[in-house]
Amino acid sequence: MGIPDLEVKKMVYLFLINYARARAEIANHAVNGFEDDVNDSNPLVRAMAIRTMGYIYVERVIESLIDPLRHCLRDRDPYVRKTAAMAVLKLCMFDRSLVEEERFLDMLKDLLADGNPSVVANAVAALTEISERSPNIKLKLNMKIANKLITALNECNEWGQVYILESLMYVTPQDSNDAETIIERIMPRLQHGNSSVVLVAVKVIAYMMNYVGKVEALEQILHKLSPPLVTLLTAGPEVQYITLRNIQLLLQRWPTILQNQMRAFFCKYDDPIYVKLAKLEVILALTTEENARVVLTELVEYATEIDVDFVRKAVRSIGRIAIKIELAADRCVRALLDLIQTKVNYVVQEAIVVIRDIFRKYPNRYEAIIGTLCENLDSLDEPEARAAMIWIIGQYADRIDNSDEVLDTFLDTFLEETGEVQLALLTAIVKLFIMRPSAGQELVPKVLKWATEEVDSPDIRDRGFIYWRLLSTDPELARTVVLSDKPEITAEAEKIDMPLLEELLLQVGTLSAIYRKPPVAFINFAKRRVLGTSPALTRLTINPPPTARLPRANPSAMSQPANERQSNRQSTEPPATTRSSTQLNSSVLDVSGNAGLSNPYINDVAPGMMQGGEAVLIDLMTMDDDEDEAHGNETQITSGGMVGFNANYDMTGMSMVQLGGVGQAPDSQVLNSAFDAAGLDALGSMATPVGGSMPGSSQSPGPMMRNFTSSFDVTTAGAGGVNGSSSGVGLDNLLMATNAGPSSPFYDMALSSQSSAAGLGPSPFPSAAISTPASNTLIQPLSSAAITNTFQQQQQPATVASALPTPINTTTGPANDLDQLAKQMFSTNLCTPTGNATPNAPYVPSRTVLLDAQQAQGLEILGTFARRGGQIQMEMVFANKSNVPVGDFAIQFNKNTYGLVPSTPLNVGTLMPMTSSEVTLPLAMGGPTMPMQPLTNLQIAIKCSQGVFYFQTQYSLHILLGEDGRSDQGVFLRMWKDIPETMQMAQGAQNIRFASMEDMRNKLNMNGVFTVAQRSVGDATHFYTSSKLCDGSMFYSEIKVASNFSAALISTKSPNVQLIPLYQKAVQDIMTAF
């Protein structure tokens, strides 16, 4: 070994390291040479000898290493000391007891106070590794040592800094100030150019934040953590991925850490797929009510890319946003429907899967889109998508006419399907049988036989036997079990449990954080890390502040438990036939608007807060995009796409606008489109009121949103403003700010039987109780229990009729029993009226001033709405009170809740001065839709030779009630029981304008309020009525009328709670009209 050349000596040492284990005699011969070299005057030789001996796990070499190693740990040269520190680690791996006996660990601890940073770093690395690998050795550092280690950070290389920072994880602060001091001192490491140093610093800071006791201090720390994490996203894709995986953990623990950095996580076109998928997870975690619209737009764009995995993840993310943020659910559903229309197979199938989850989260809210989903049945080839579609059909089997045919089609391949599909199909057919025994009686025996005899899966066999026994022994129990309320799914289900999250946060930057598993799960010798016990341990977190919103329209309805909402599954809305495209199109959600959506937050103002009566946006991050979008969408549909315009006029020159600020429309500064289905659209252009007040309102004209879908071409010059004429330059000058209109009271009412829909008119008496002069008895709203108890017969036990194979006994079906029971219980069975009712005319509200002559240059319009012979009409009187002839009339409706548009052009001839003309304008549904405030609000523009004028009005809901709204008594009784009390409202009425109960019944019948049954109780008559709105919404009412017609109480239940006040107001008007 006496080789003078250093390079040759390195080669010899390398040879010994590689061959000494296989040939121990070679190492034994080299021992003397090692002993000479450890005493060499050259520190490089001494260090090289110690390093080589530490690598050779031969007993004689190890024995000869102990004394030289002890001397080298105290060597005068730092290079030798730091090499010796690592040799202790190698010796510990070979013989841990020897290291403890020779007290090498104490010598390593002494090196922590060494003056050379490299020696300190190696000593720290050795102690940390020994502590990790030894079951009975645990490293603990106090604040004094921690401060010394932090001092050495600046002079260490990158690896040294990583080791020293890692060692700080063994410091347990005993005081909040200690934790804040350590965080403050290592905060500069976040600016380091090496990503390893940054990640380890983040890990230490995340660890120390558990011991910070002040919320203000924690907020400052989180604020400082955000920029370094975003900076790491500019590195290579591998570093980006590791950073993103760790950011996901940090976001779950401290949700506010990156709340203003959303755009930094948007995917780039050249990002690798694994980076894109990780970014999507972070985007979902950062999504809030304020930025949901921006995120959804981005996700929809991702869903059109070519990478299949990325597209699937984007589509699934849209569904997760709908589940996470209820205000964004409607917008998400529309986006999913748009994607389904692309007919891309994997997009359609993924969308159906997430829509199933949305149905579970919001039952009975989006049934209108089932028809669209069923159009894609033939393209479903993935098990998860097929199972999801089957679940949807089974869950709403009572609302789909041919659900039995669809399930029968799936049943043809039952034995070839995967277990997931088989289980879904088995459950769906049993649900169909329970809901519609006659439709499912042929399918149930077949599927139960196959499930219990032909399928190998024990899960499916067991489920089949359970259903079989339930149906054969107690059908009502089967109904209770199968249709029981399911736990509501939440976005929280995918989060990591807090104990595991805490452990993973102690492993930031390691494989453990990437795998989402603790180290002990995949490393044999690893130890489980936990937070050290200390008086300073607080585990503080900071949650995002709640979004400021105005009171919701129906708070109690949406806050009811899942079991109450789920109980509405047997609604009597007309079923959607999945095979008939014509019928489907009539019930399918209008993707361009909000038709078909039951939006419970139609009156929310979000994002924003009320300041001085004005709505102020708080999402500043999206301002640029909002402005671009607003300018780009000023004209969404050309005049060719609109219905009901005078063909003699060019409709391309005028931008129609939205009106607000009238007294009848609550929160007029956001009227009609400032709030979309997600509650997140920008408010658009605002402006100052000009001209006088609107007719019929106490408020000046409001903001005009540039969302009308077509335009007139105004070629006539003239001055004007809002409710005045429009000049030839168009309407850009009309876009001005507004004052807030008053809120309509009934939108803030409590959804209980004691509530009164007084917002649409003064309540003649308190709705909680009505005292009739004749009997002085209180007429109370009817509960589910009360309507059952008012009849004299008890329901007999019901069994399920079926064609089940033995041993199942066939008996009378529950549906038939229910119908039979209802016929016995109702005292009066009413048939459809023959038409000779008195009075014999439908209800038509009195005309009101729609456009005032003082604000329309002499043109006055009076009008009302009626339904005659099933045709919706707008009846108007045009009066010219100016000194010049007025002609060339045209009319246009803005988007509205039910898509009402003129079905024919406006036919008004030239009006000479001081003359008038009566006009009946037929209306039709099918135009563009958008939720209004209130839902029956209409915004209308009139063009004539005097200019263009705008007004808005409201119609009575009875004009939208169909002729097919009569329910049979069995359905009425079942729905009254199933709809919970939270979906019931009561409305009082006085001075009923009828001479007999028969007249009132006939009047209600001819206006779409059909009497199912009638009975007399004391001095009052009870009418049980049903009605069906054009969108399929059903209303079930009990109307109690005093015998002297002095008072009445209308109690109504409906799954569509937000429409109940409007419906009750319409019924009240019919009963009290002159």
Long-range contacts (C-beta under 8 A, 24 or more apart in sequence): 1-30, 1-32, 1-33, 1-34, 1-36, 1-37, 2-33, 2-36, 6-42, 6-44, 6-45, 9-37, 9-45, 9-48, 10-48, 13-48, 13-49, 13-51, 13-52, 16-52, 16-56, 17-52, 17-55, 17-56, 20-56, 20-58, 20-61, 21-56, 21-57, 21-58, 24-58, 24-60, 27-56, 27-58, 27-60, 27-61, 28-58, 28-60, 28-61, 30-61, 31-60, 31-61, 31-64, 34-61, 34-64, 34-68, 35-64, 35-68, 38-68, 38-71, 38-72, 39-68, 43-75, 43-77, 43-79, 43-80, 44-79, 46-72, 46-75, 46-77, 46-80, 47-72, 47-77, 47-79, 47-80, 47-83, 47-84, 50-80, 50-83, 50-84, 50-87, 51-83, 51-86, 51-87, 53-87, 54-86, 54-87, 54-90, 54-91, 55-90, 57-94, 62-91, 62-94, 62-95, 62-98, 65-91, 66-98, 66-102, 69-104, 70-102, 70-104, 70-107, 73-104, 73-107, 73-108, 73-111, 74-107, 78-114, 78-116, 78-118, 78-119, 79-118, 81-111, 81-114, 81-116, 81-119, 82-116, 82-118, 82-119, 82-121, 82-122, 82-123, 83-122, 85-111, 85-119, 85-122, 85-123, 85-125, 85-126, 86-122, 86-125, 86-126, 88-126, 88-130, 89-125, 89-126, 89-129, 89-130, 92-130, 92-133, 92-134, 93-133, 96-134, 99-130, 100-137, 105-130, 105-137, 112-145, 112-148, 112-149, 113-145, 113-148, 117-152, 117-153, 117-155, 117-156, 117-160, 118-156, 118-157, 118-160, 120-148, 120-149, 120-152, 120-156, 120-160, 120-164, 121-152, 121-156, 121-157, 121-159, 121-160, 121-161, 121-163, 121-164, 122-160, 122-163, 124-149, 124-163, 124-164, 124-166, 124-167, 125-163, 127-167, 128-163, 128-166, 128-167, 128-170, 131-170, 132-525, 132-526, 132-527, 133-525, 135-527, 139-167, 139-170, 140-170, 140-172, 141-167, 141-168, 141-170, 141-171, 142-171, 143-171, 143-173, 143-174, 143-178, 146-171, 146-182, 147-185, 150-182, 150-185, 150-186, 153-186, 153-189, 158-192, 158-194, 158-196, 158-197, 161-189, 161-192, 161-194, 161-197, 161-200, 162-196, 162-197, 162-200, 165-189, 165-197, 165-200, 165-201, 165-203, 165-204, 166-200, 168-204, 168-207, 169-203, 169-204, 169-207, 169-506, 169-529, 172-532, 172-533, 172-534, 173-208, 173-211, 173-534, 173-536, 174-534, 174-535, 174-536, 175-535, 175-536, 176-211, 176-212, 176-213, 176-214, 176-217, 176-536, 176-538, 178-211, 178-536, 179-208, 179-209, 179-210, 179-211, 179-212, 179-536, 180-208, 180-212, 180-217, 182-208, 183-208, 183-209, 183-212, 183-221, 187-224, 190-224, 190-225, 190-227, 190-228, 191-228, 195-232, 195-235, 195-239, 195-242, 195-243, 196-509, 198-228, 198-232, 199-232, 199-242, 199-243, 199-246, 199-508, 199-509, 200-508, 200-509, 202-228, 202-229, 202-246, 202-250, 202-508, 202-509, 203-505, 203-506, 203-507, 203-508, 203-509, 206-250, 206-253, 206-505, 206-508, 207-505, 207-506, 207-531, 209-254, 209-540, 210-502, 210-531, 210-537, 210-538, 210-539, 210-540, 211-534, 211-536, 211-537, 211-538, 212-538, 212-540, 213-536, 213-538, 213-540, 215-540, 215-542, 218-254, 218-540, 218-542, 219-256, 219-542, 222-254, 222-256, 222-257, 222-542, 225-250, 225-257, 226-257, 226-258, 226-260, 226-261, 229-257, 229-258, 230-258, 230-261, 230-264, 233-264, 233-265, 237-271, 237-272, 237-274, 237-275, 240-271, 240-275, 240-278, 241-272, 241-274, 241-275, 241-278, 242-509, 242-514, 244-275, 244-278, 244-279, 244-281, 244-282, 245-278, 245-513, 245-514, 246-508, 246-509, 246-513, 247-282, 248-278, 248-281, 248-282, 248-285, 249-496, 249-501, 249-504, 249-505, 249-508, 249-513, 250-505, 250-508, 251-282, 251-285, 251-286, 252-285, 252-495, 252-496, 252-501, 253-501, 253-502, 253-505, 253-541, 254-541, 254-542, 255-285, 255-541, 255-542, 255-543, 255-544, 256-542, 256-543, 256-544, 258-282, 258-286, 259-286, 259-288, 259-544, 260-621, 261-286, 262-286, 262-287, 262-291, 262-294, 262-295, 262-621, 263-621, 266-298, 267-302, 267-310, 273-307, 273-309, 273-310, 276-302, 276-307, 276-310, 276-313, 277-309, 277-310, 277-313, 280-310, 280-313, 280-314, 280-317, 283-317, 284-317, 284-320, 284-321, 284-324, 287-321, 287-324, 287-325, 288-325, 288-544, 288-547, 289-325, 289-327, 289-328, 289-547, 289-606, 289-607, 289-679, 289-680, 290-547, 290-606, 290-607, 290-618, 290-619, 290-680, 291-619, 291-621, 291-622, 291-680, 292-321, 292-325, 292-327, 292-328, 292-331, 292-678, 292-680, 293-328, 293-331, 293-622, 293-676, 293-678, 293-680, 293-681, 294-619, 294-621, 294-622, 294-625, 295-321, 296-321, 296-328, 296-331, 296-332, 296-335, 296-678, 297-625, 299-335, 300-335, 300-338, 300-339, 303-339, 303-347, 304-342, 308-346, 311-344, 311-346, 311-347, 311-350, 312-346, 312-347, 312-350, 315-339, 315-347, 315-350, 315-351, 315-354, 316-350, 316-353, 316-354, 318-354, 319-351, 319-353, 319-354, 319-355, 319-357, 319-358, 320-354, 320-491, 320-494, 322-354, 322-358, 322-361, 323-357, 323-358, 323-361, 323-489, 323-490, 323-491, 324-490, 324-491, 325-678, 326-362, 326-558, 326-601, 327-601, 327-604, 327-606, 327-678, 327-679, 327-680, 328-677, 328-678, 328-679, 328-680, 329-358, 329-361, 329-362, 329-365, 329-677, 329-678, 330-594, 330-597, 330-599, 330-676, 330-677, 330-678, 331-676, 331-677, 331-678, 331-680, 332-358, 332-678, 333-358, 333-366, 333-369, 333-589, 333-597, 333-677, 334-589, 334-591, 334-594, 334-597, 334-677, 337-369, 337-372, 337-589, 337-591, 338-591, 340-372, 340-373, 340-376, 341-591, 343-376, 343-379, 345-379, 345-381, 346-382, 348-376, 348-379, 348-380, 348-385, 349-379, 349-380, 349-381, 349-382, 349-384, 349-385, 350-385, 352-376, 352-380, 352-385, 352-388, 352-389, 352-392, 353-384, 353-385, 353-388, 355-388, 355-392, 356-388, 356-389, 356-391, 356-392, 357-489, 359-392, 359-395, 360-486, 360-488, 360-489, 361-488, 361-489, 361-490, 363-395, 363-562, 363-565, 363-566, 363-568, 363-569, 364-565, 364-566, 364-568, 364-569, 364-571, 364-1055, 365-597, 365-598, 366-589, 366-596, 366-597, 366-598, 367-396, 367-399, 367-573, 367-576, 368-576, 368-587, 368-588, 368-589, 368-595, 368-596, 368-597, 368-1031, 368-1032, 369-588, 369-589, 369-596, 370-396, 370-399, 370-400, 370-576, 370-578, 371-576, 371-577, 371-578, 371-583, 371-584, 371-585, 371-587, 371-588, 372-584, 372-588, 372-589, 374-400, 374-406, 374-576, 374-578, 374-579, 374-584, 375-578, 375-581, 375-584, 377-406, 377-409, 377-578, 383-417, 383-418, 383-420, 383-421, 384-420, 386-410, 386-417, 386-421, 386-424, 387-420, 387-421, 387-423, 387-424, 388-424, 390-421, 390-424, 390-425, 390-428, 391-424, 391-427, 391-428, 393-428, 393-578, 394-424, 394-427, 394-428, 394-429, 394-430, 394-431, 394-432, 395-428, 395-431, 395-569, 396-569, 397-428, 397-431, 397-432, 397-435, 397-436, 397-439, 397-440, 398-435, 398-436, 398-569, 398-570, 398-575, 399-571, 399-573, 399-574, 399-575, 399-576, 400-575, 400-576, 400-577, 400-578, 401-575, 401-576, 401-577, 401-578, 402-577, 402-578, 402-579, 403-432, 403-436, 403-439, 403-575, 403-578, 404-432, 404-436, 404-439, 404-440, 404-442, 404-443, 405-579, 406-578, 406-579, 407-432, 407-443, 408-443, 411-443, 411-446, 411-447, 414-447, 414-450, 415-450, 415-454, 415-455, 419-457, 419-459, 419-460, 422-451, 422-455, 422-457, 422-460, 423-459, 423-460, 423-463, 426-451, 426-460, 426-463, 426-464, 426-467, 427-463, 427-482, 430-467, 430-471, 430-478, 430-482, 431-482, 431-483, 433-471, 433-800, 433-802, 434-475, 434-478, 434-479, 434-482, 434-483, 434-800, 434-814, 435-483, 435-570, 436-815, 437-800, 437-801, 437-802, 437-813, 437-814, 437-815, 437-816, 438-801, 438-813, 438-815, 440-802, 441-801, 441-802, 441-803, 442-803, 444-471, 444-802, 444-803, 444-804, 445-802, 445-803, 445-804, 445-805, 448-804, 448-805, 449-805, 468-804, 468-808, 471-800, 471-802, 471-804, 471-808, 472-804, 472-807, 472-808, 472-809, 475-798, 475-799, 475-800, 475-811, 475-814, 476-797, 476-798, 476-814, 478-800, 479-814, 483-569, 485-561, 485-562, 485-563, 485-566, 485-567, 486-562, 486-566, 487-562, 488-562, 502-530, 502-531, 503-528, 503-529, 503-530, 506-530, 506-531, 547-606, 547-607, 548-606, 548-608, 548-609, 548-610, 548-618, 549-604, 549-605, 549-606, 549-679, 550-603, 550-604, 550-605, 550-610, 550-667, 550-743, 551-603, 551-747, 551-748, 552-600, 552-601, 552-603, 552-604, 553-600, 553-601, 553-602, 553-603, 553-747, 553-748, 553-1058, 554-600, 554-751, 554-1057, 554-1058, 555-750, 555-751, 556-750, 556-751, 556-752, 556-982, 557-600, 557-751, 557-982, 557-983, 557-1057, 557-1058, 558-600, 558-601, 560-980, 560-982, 564-980, 564-982, 565-980, 567-978, 567-979, 567-980, 568-978, 568-979, 568-980, 568-983, 568-1055, 569-978, 570-974, 570-975, 570-978, 571-975, 571-978, 571-979, 571-1034, 571-1055, 572-967, 572-971, 572-975, 572-1026, 572-1034, 573-1032, 573-1033, 573-1034, 573-1055, 574-964, 574-1028, 574-1032, 587-1032, 590-899, 590-928, 590-929, 592-636, 592-928, 592-929, 593-895, 593-899, 593-928, 593-929, 593-930, 594-676, 594-677, 594-897, 594-929, 594-930, 594-931, 595-898, 595-899, 595-929, 595-1031, 596-1031, 597-677, 597-931, 598-1055, 598-1056, 598-1058, 599-677, 599-931, 599-1058, 600-1057, 600-1058, 601-675, 601-679, 602-675, 602-931, 602-933, 602-935, 602-1058, 603-666, 603-667, 603-675, 603-747, 603-933, 604-675, 604-679, 605-667, 605-670, 605-674, 605-675, 605-679, 606-675, 606-679, 606-680, 607-679, 607-680, 608-670, 608-683, 610-740, 613-669, 613-739, 613-740, 614-669, 614-737, 614-740, 615-667, 615-669, 615-670, 615-674, 615-683, 615-740, 617-682, 617-683, 619-680, 622-682, 626-682, 627-682, 629-682, 630-682, 630-684, 630-685, 630-706, 633-706, 633-707, 634-706, 635-709, 635-710, 635-711, 636-707, 636-709, 637-709, 637-710, 637-928, 638-710, 639-710, 639-711, 641-709, 641-710, 642-709, 642-710, 642-892, 642-901, 642-927, 643-901, 643-902, 643-903, 643-924, 643-926, 643-927, 644-891, 644-892, 644-893, 644-901, 644-902, 644-903, 644-904, 644-905, 644-906, 644-924, 645-710, 645-890, 645-891, 645-892, 645-902, 645-905, 646-889, 646-890, 646-891, 646-905, 646-906, 647-905, 648-888, 648-890, 649-712, 649-713, 649-888, 649-890, 649-943, 650-712, 650-713, 651-710, 651-711, 651-712, 651-713, 651-890, 651-892, 652-711, 652-713, 653-711, 653-712, 653-713, 653-714, 653-715, 653-728, 653-730, 654-711, 654-712, 654-713, 654-714, 654-726, 654-730, 654-731, 654-943, 654-948, 655-706, 655-708, 655-711, 655-730, 655-731, 655-732, 656-708, 656-709, 656-710, 656-711, 656-712, 656-731, 656-892, 656-894, 656-941, 657-704, 657-705, 657-706, 657-707, 657-708, 657-731, 657-734, 657-735, 657-950, 658-703, 658-704, 658-705, 658-706, 658-707, 658-708, 658-894, 658-939, 659-694, 659-701, 659-702, 659-704, 659-722, 659-894, 659-939, 659-950, 659-951, 659-952, 660-701, 660-702, 660-703, 660-704, 660-705, 660-738, 660-741, 661-689, 661-694, 661-697, 661-699, 661-700, 661-701, 661-702, 661-703, 661-738, 661-739, 661-740, 661-741, 662-694, 662-696, 662-697, 662-699, 662-701, 662-702, 662-741, 662-952, 663-696, 663-697, 663-698, 663-699, 663-741, 663-742, 664-696, 664-697, 664-744, 664-934, 664-937, 664-952, 664-954, 665-702, 665-741, 665-744, 665-932, 665-933, 665-934, 665-937, 665-952, 666-741, 666-742, 666-743, 666-744, 666-747, 666-933, 666-934, 667-740, 667-741, 667-743, 667-933, 668-699, 668-702, 668-703, 668-738, 668-740, 668-741, 668-933, 669-702, 669-703, 669-738, 669-739, 669-740, 669-741, 670-933, 671-702, 671-703, 671-705, 671-741, 671-932, 671-933, 671-937, 672-705, 672-707, 672-894, 672-895, 672-930, 672-931, 672-932, 672-933, 672-937, 672-939, 673-705, 673-707, 673-895, 673-930, 674-705, 675-931, 675-933, 677-931, 685-735, 685-736, 686-735, 686-736, 686-737, 686-738, 687-734, 687-735, 687-736, 687-737, 687-738, 688-736, 688-737, 688-738, 689-722, 689-736, 689-738, 689-739, 690-721, 690-722, 690-724, 690-736, 691-720, 691-721, 691-722, 691-723, 691-724, 691-855, 692-723, 692-852, 692-854, 692-855, 694-723, 694-852, 694-855, 694-951, 694-952, 695-848, 695-849, 695-850, 695-851, 695-852, 695-855, 695-951, 696-848, 696-849, 696-850, 696-953, 697-741, 698-742, 699-739, 699-741, 699-742, 700-738, 700-739, 701-738, 701-950, 702-738, 702-739, 702-741, 703-735, 703-736, 703-737, 703-738, 704-731, 704-734, 704-735, 704-736, 704-950, 706-735, 707-894, 707-895, 707-930, 708-892, 708-894, 708-895, 708-939, 708-941, 709-894, 709-895, 709-928, 710-892, 712-890, 712-892, 712-941, 712-943, 712-948, 714-943, 714-947, 714-948, 716-945, 716-946, 716-947, 718-857, 718-946, 718-947, 720-857, 720-947, 720-948, 720-949, 722-950, 723-851, 723-852, 723-855, 723-856, 723-949, 723-950, 723-951, 724-855, 724-856, 724-857, 724-947, 724-949, 725-856, 725-857, 725-946, 725-947, 725-948, 725-949, 726-947, 726-948, 727-947, 731-948, 744-933, 744-934, 746-1061, 747-934, 747-1061, 749-985, 749-1061, 751-982, 751-983, 751-984, 751-985, 751-1057, 752-981, 752-982, 752-984, 752-985, 753-780, 753-781, 753-783, 753-981, 753-984, 753-985, 753-986, 753-1051, 754-781, 754-986, 755-985, 755-986, 756-986, 756-987, 756-988, 757-985, 757-987, 757-1060, 757-1061, 757-1064, 757-1065, 759-1061, 760-1061, 760-1062, 760-1065, 761-1065, 761-1068, 763-987, 763-988, 764-988, 764-989, 764-990, 764-991, 764-1047, 765-988, 765-990, 765-1047, 766-988, 767-986, 767-987, 767-988, 767-1049, 768-986, 770-988, 770-1040, 770-1042, 770-1047, 770-1048, 770-1049, 771-1047, 772-1019, 772-1020, 772-1042, 772-1043, 772-1044, 772-1046, 772-1047, 773-1042, 773-1044, 773-1046, 774-1019, 774-1042, 774-1043, 774-1044, 775-1018, 775-1019, 775-1020, 777-1018, 777-1019, 777-1020, 779-1020, 779-1040, 779-1042, 779-1047, 779-1048, 779-1049, 780-1049, 781-984, 781-986, 781-1038, 781-1049, 781-1051, 782-1038, 782-1040, 782-1051, 783-981, 783-984, 784-976, 784-977, 784-979, 784-980, 784-981, 787-973, 787-976, 787-977, 787-1024, 787-1038, 788-973, 788-977, 790-1015, 790-1017, 790-1022, 791-824, 791-825, 791-826, 791-827, 792-825, 793-821, 793-824, 793-825, 795-821, 796-821, 815-970, 818-970, 818-973, 818-974, 819-968, 819-969, 819-970, 820-970, 821-970, 821-973, 822-968, 822-969, 822-970, 822-972, 822-973, 823-969, 823-970, 825-969, 825-973, 826-969, 826-1012, 826-1013, 826-1015, 826-1024, 827-1013, 827-1015, 828-1013, 828-1014, 828-1015, 829-969, 829-1013, 830-1001, 830-1011, 830-1012, 830-1013, 830-1014, 832-966, 832-1005, 833-1001, 833-1002, 833-1005, 833-1006, 837-998, 837-999, 837-1002, 837-1003, 837-1005, 837-1006, 838-998, 838-999, 838-1002, 839-999, 839-1003, 840-1006, 842-866, 842-867, 842-868, 842-1006, 842-1007, 843-956, 843-958, 843-1003, 843-1007, 843-1069, 843-1070, 843-1073, 844-875, 845-956, 845-1069, 845-1073, 847-875, 847-877, 848-953, 850-876, 850-940, 850-951, 850-953, 851-942, 851-949, 851-951, 853-879, 853-881, 853-882, 855-949, 856-946, 856-949, 857-882, 857-946, 857-947, 858-882, 858-883, 858-884, 858-886, 858-946, 859-886, 859-942, 859-944, 859-946, 859-949, 861-942, 861-951, 863-953, 865-923, 865-955, 865-956, 865-959, 866-959, 867-958, 867-959, 867-961, 867-1007, 867-1008, 870-963, 871-922, 872-900, 872-922, 872-923, 872-924, 872-925, 872-959, 872-960, 873-920, 873-921, 873-922, 873-923, 874-902, 874-920, 874-921, 874-923, 875-918, 875-919, 875-920, 875-921, 876-918, 876-919, 876-920, 876-921, 877-916, 877-917, 877-918, 877-919, 878-908, 878-911, 878-916, 878-917, 878-918, 878-919, 879-911, 879-915, 879-916, 880-911, 880-912, 880-913, 880-914, 880-915, 880-916, 881-913, 881-914, 882-913, 882-946, 883-913, 884-913, 885-910, 885-911, 885-912, 885-913, 885-945, 886-910, 886-911, 886-944, 886-945, 886-946, 887-911, 887-944, 887-945, 888-943, 888-944, 888-945, 889-942, 889-943, 889-944, 890-942, 890-943, 890-944, 891-921, 891-940, 891-941, 891-942, 891-943, 892-940, 892-941, 892-943, 893-927, 893-938, 893-939, 893-940, 894-930, 894-938, 894-939, 894-940, 894-941, 895-927, 895-928, 895-929, 895-930, 896-927, 896-929, 896-930, 896-932, 896-937, 896-938, 896-939, 897-929, 897-930, 897-931, 897-932, 897-935, 897-936, 897-937, 898-925, 898-929, 898-960, 898-1030, 898-1031, 899-925, 899-926, 899-927, 899-928, 899-929, 900-924, 900-925, 900-927, 900-938, 901-925, 901-926, 901-927, 925-1030, 934-1062, 935-1058, 935-1059, 935-1062, 936-1062, 956-1065, 956-1066, 956-1069, 957-1029, 957-1059, 957-1062, 957-1063, 957-1065, 957-1066, 958-1007, 958-1008, 958-1009, 958-1066, 958-1067, 958-1069, 958-1070, 960-1029, 960-1030, 961-1007, 961-1008, 961-1009, 961-1027, 961-1028, 961-1029, 961-1030, 961-1066, 962-1008, 962-1028, 962-1029, 962-1030, 963-1008, 964-1028, 965-1008, 965-1009, 965-1010, 965-1026, 965-1027, 965-1028, 965-1034, 965-1035, 966-1010, 966-1012, 966-1026, 967-1010, 967-1012, 967-1026, 967-1034, 967-1036, 968-1012, 969-1012, 969-1013, 972-1012, 972-1013, 972-1024, 972-1026, 972-1036, 975-1034, 975-1036, 975-1053, 976-1036, 976-1053, 979-1036, 979-1053, 979-1054, 979-1055, 982-1057, 983-1053, 983-1054, 983-1055, 983-1057, 983-1060, 984-1051, 984-1052, 984-1053, 984-1060, 985-1051, 985-1052, 985-1057, 985-1060, 985-1061, 985-1064, 986-1049, 986-1050, 986-1051, 986-1052, 987-1049, 987-1050, 987-1052, 987-1061, 987-1064, 987-1065, 987-1067, 987-1068, 988-1047, 988-1048, 988-1049, 988-1050, 989-1047, 989-1048, 989-1049, 989-1050, 989-1068, 989-1071, 989-1072, 990-1046, 990-1047, 990-1048, 990-1072, 991-1045, 991-1046, 991-1072, 992-1041, 992-1042, 992-1045, 992-1046, 992-1047, 992-1048, 992-1071, 992-1072, 993-1045, 993-1071, 993-1072, 993-1073, 993-1074, 994-1045, 994-1071, 997-1021, 997-1041, 1000-1041, 1000-1071, 1003-1070, 1003-1071, 1004-1039, 1004-1067, 1004-1070, 1004-1071, 1007-1070, 1009-1037, 1009-1067, 1009-1070, 1019-1043, 1019-1044, 1027-1063, 1029-1056, 1029-1059, 1029-1063, 1033-1059, 1035-1059, 1035-1060, 1035-1063, 1037-1064, 1037-1067, 1039-1067, 1039-1071
